[in-house]
Amino acid sequence: MDGDLRRARKPIAAVAALFLLVLLAIACAAYRQQHAGERRTASAPAAPPPVAAAPADFQALPATEQGARLRGEVAEAKSNLEKDGKYRCCVRPTCNECLLKRGECHCRDVAAKKGPCCGECTEAWIEGHGAIEGLDALELLRRKESMLNEKQ
């Protein structure tokens, strides 16, 4: 009886592992496709937000306090951008990639129509942190895969 049970579990485990590998491959392909355009476009991509030097009071803080302050400042920046309609992330907790790379986030709008917008959001969807009602990670990745296939 135990042998039968072990034999029955092997195919299920193999299918589950294969499914996870396919999801990961789709996510990686989506990420590469999203960021490949930044490197190969002839026109200059949108400039990332400027980087300001850390003020002296920040530099004087221990590293753990610097991290706490950064998290607070990031949360405040996201809140302010959200009030201005410039931060609509598709995952909860919201991503940081768009804020740091572009200074705003429109992943919710993009994800609702096409697929995951940034790599951090893609990973968050796979981990079950999607924030668009009625949309699950598998459907989101299928949309992205379809979009990528249309471009080829």
N, C-alpha and C positions, 0 to 999 in steps of 0.2 A: 504494500500500500504506500509506504514512504517513497519507494522508487518511482511509482506512478506520479505521485505528487511532485517530486523533484523534476521529473521529465516534463510535466505540464507547465511548470514555472519557467523553464528555460526559454521556450519560445516567447512567452509574454515578456520576460526581461529583455530578450533580444529585440523585440518589436519596440518596446519602450525606449531602449537605448538608441535604436535607429531613428525613431521619431525625434528624440532630443538632438541628435546629430543633424538631422535635416533642418530643424528649427534654427540651430546655431549657424548652419551654412547659409540659410536664407538671410538671417540677421547680418552676417558678415558681408554677404554680397550686397545687401541694401546699404550698409555703412560704406563699403568701398565705392559703390556707385554714387552715393550722395557726395562724397568727398573727392572723387575723381574729377568731377566737373570744376571744382575750385582750381585744380592744377592745370587743366587743359583749355580753359576758356580763353579766347583771344582778348576779350575786354577785361579790364581790371575788375576783380571781385570787390564787393563792398569792403571797405576798410574796417578792420576790427576796431572796437572801441580803444581809445588811447589808454596807455598804461601810465599811471601817475606814480611817482616815487612815494614810498611809504613815509609818512611824517615822523618826526623824531620821537613823538610820544608813543607811536606804534612800535618803532624800532627798539625802544627801551623796555617793552613788555617781554616777559618770558614767552617762549614759543607756545605753550598751552593757552596762555591768555591771548596771544595773537590769533590763534585759531578760533577761539570763542568770539573775539571781536569781528573777525572776518565773517563768521557764520551769521552774526547779527547784522552786519552791514549788507551781506548778500540778501538776507531775508527782507530787510528794509528796501533795498533796491528793487527786488521782485514785487513787493507790495506797491511801491510807487509806480512802477511800470504797468502793473496790472490795473491800477486806477486809471492810467492813461490809455488803456486798451492795447498796450504793447507787450504784454506778457500773458499768453494763453497756452500754458503747457498741457500736454495730453496725459501726464502721469502725476501721481501723488505719492510721495512728496515730489515737488517740481524739480526739473533737471537744473543743472548749473551750466551745462555746456553752451546752451544758446546765449545765456547772459554773458558768459566770459568771452565767447567768440564773436557774437553779433551785437550784444548790448540789448537784445530783446528776444522774445520767443513767440512763435506763431504755430507751434507744433500741433496744438489742438485743431486748428483749422485745416492744416495739411493732413493730419492723420485721419480726420473725419472724411476726407475726400479721396486720398491716395494711399497713404501708408505712413510708417514712422518717419519722422522728420530728421531727428539727429540720432547719433549712435547711442547716447545715454538714454534717450527715450526708448529706443528699440530694445535695449537690454532691460529696462524697467518693465516694458510690456511683457517680455518673456518671463520675467520674475513675478508677474501677476500684479503689477502696480498701475495698470491702465486706468484712466479716469474718464473715459468716454462711455457713457451708458449705452448698452446694446452692442458694443464692439468688444470682441475678445482678441487675444494676442494672435491666435491662428488666422483669424480673418484679416487682421491688420497685416500680417506677414504675407498672406496670399495676395492682398492688394498690391503690396510693394513688389512682390515677385512678378505679378502681371504687368505692373508699370515698367519694371526693369526689362522684361521680355519685349515690350512694345518698343523700347529704345534701341534694341539690338537689331 
